[in-house]
Amino acid sequence: MPLFLLRHGETLLNVKNRYQGQSDSDLTETGIGQARANGGLLADLIADTSQVHFVSSPLGRTLATSEIICKTLGIHFDTIQTDPRLMEIKFGAWQEMTEFEIEGEYSGQWEQHLTGPTRFTVPGGGESYDDLFARVDDWLDDTGKFWAGDTIWIAVSHGLLGSVIRGRYLGFDVQNIRALERPHDKIYELGNGRVISHGPEGGK
C-alpha cells in the first residue's frame, strides 16, 4: 500500500520568502485552501480511510494542515500521530531570515551551505544535510515495513524535508535532491520504488 506525502499549506513566512526551519508561522488563506484541496485529492485517491495511518510533523503549520485534511477525510484529528523526524531542517541562526539577509550576514558560511551542504552545519544550533539524511533514513526504515503492507500512510511534512524523503527513497544524491520541487499543492505517492505526483500542473 502507498505512502502519500505532502507539504503544509503556504504560510505567512513563505510569502515573505523567509526561511522557517523549525520556527513557525500561520497558514495564509491560500495555504488553508491548499490544505482543503489536498484533502479533497486524498479523498479521491483513498477509497477506504479506515486503513489510513496519519502522521504529521509536530510543528504548528503541519498540524494546522493535518487538521484541515482530517476534516475533509472524516478522520478524527486526535487520532493522528506526530513524529519529530518529520520536522523541517533546524535552521539555527538563519531561521526567519531571507536569503539576502543570510548572504549579507553570513556570506562565507552561506557559500559553504550551497556548495557543501552535506557536512556544513547551519550556525546557531542548526543542522546539515547529513543530519537530515540520518533522521529521514531512520524514519523510512521504521515506516517502510508498515506501509509496504496493508496500511495506507499519509504523512504531512515540509518543503525541504519532504524533498529529502522522496530523494532518499529514490536513491538520489544531494544535488538531485536539492533540485526537486517543493510545492504546497501536490501529493506524492511513494510505493514500489517509484514516486508519483498528484495535483495541478506547475504547482510550486
Order of alpha helices (4+ residues) and beta strands (2+ residues): beta-alpha-alpha-beta-alpha-beta-alpha-alpha-alpha-beta-alpha-alpha-beta-beta
